[in-house]
């Protein structure tokens, strides 16, 4: 996954998700840096609102199409 910001473009990976008391912790990397995101119960509503947005749902519904399209392009040698 790519993250673009005024500081540059970084590869972002998610490596683990866990709960610590009343927080959701997401561990990963942003570029060369280890990252730790914490989401507490007061922020969960805004996260869920983003995850159930029209854009996110349409992407999830179209994901099989995007995956097959990429595989067929790879097999045919096109990018």
C-alpha positions as semicolon CSV with decimal commas, in nm:
position;residue;x (nm);y (nm);z (nm)
1;X;0,000;0,000;0,000
2;X;0,124;0,350;-0,075
3;X;0,085;0,658;0,139
4;X;0,134;0,994;-0,029
5;X;0,201;1,307;0,173
6;X;0,389;1,636;0,139
7;X;0,685;1,453;0,299
8;X;0,693;1,200;0,014
9;X;0,556;0,863;-0,089
10;X;0,593;0,569;0,150
11;X;0,517;0,200;0,142
12;X;0,283;0,115;0,428
13;X;0,230;-0,234;0,566
14;X;0,005;-0,364;0,841
15;X;0,159;-0,648;1,038
16;X;-0,066;-0,704;1,339
17;X;-0,387;-0,589;1,503
18;X;-0,452;-0,638;1,872
19;X;-0,650;-0,501;2,160
20;X;-0,482;-0,339;2,458
21;X;-0,739;-0,254;2,727
22;X;-0,982;-0,012;2,558
23;X;-0,769;0,054;2,247
24;X;-0,730;-0,114;1,911
25;X;-0,360;-0,125;1,820
26;X;-0,240;-0,162;1,460
27;X;0,131;-0,236;1,414
28;X;0,313;-0,197;1,087
29;X;0,565;0,005;0,891
30;X;0,551;0,341;0,716
31;X;0,852;0,357;0,487
32;X;1,149;0,247;0,697
33;X;0,983;0,342;1,027
34;X;0,797;0,106;1,257
35;X;0,451;0,240;1,323
36;X;0,192;0,192;1,593
37;X;-0,157;0,329;1,549
38;X;-0,396;0,330;1,840
39;X;-0,770;0,379;1,813
40;X;-0,968;0,433;2,130
41;X;-1,340;0,383;2,176
42;X;-1,419;0,751;2,114
43;X;-1,252;0,732;1,769
44;X;-1,414;0,405;1,662
45;X;-1,727;0,578;1,531
46;X;-1,530;0,793;1,285
47;X;-1,331;0,487;1,169
48;X;-1,651;0,288;1,109
49;X;-1,805;0,582;0,924
50;X;-1,509;0,585;0,684
51;X;-1,515;0,206;0,642
52;X;-1,884;0,197;0,552
53;X;-1,865;0,493;0,312
54;X;-1,989;0,460;-0,045
55;X;-1,632;0,461;-0,179
56;X;-1,512;0,187;0,056
57;X;-1,815;-0,036;-0,006
58;X;-1,796;0,002;-0,384
59;X;-1,424;-0,082;-0,374
60;X;-1,494;-0,397;-0,169
61;X;-1,772;-0,505;-0,405
62;X;-1,549;-0,447;-0,710
63;X;-1,240;-0,604;-0,554
64;X;-1,290;-0,946;-0,725
65;X;-1,315;-0,766;-1,060
66;X;-0,997;-0,566;-0,997
67;X;-0,815;-0,883;-0,889
68;X;-0,919;-1,081;-1,198
69;X;-0,841;-0,788;-1,426
70;X;-0,490;-0,761;-1,281
71;X;-0,432;-1,138;-1,317
72;X;-0,546;-1,140;-1,681
73;X;-0,329;-0,839;-1,761
74;X;-0,033;-1,012;-1,600
75;X;-0,097;-1,332;-1,800
76;X;-0,126;-1,139;-2,127
77;X;0,190;-0,938;-2,057
78;X;0,018;-0,596;-2,036
79;X;0,054;-0,354;-1,750
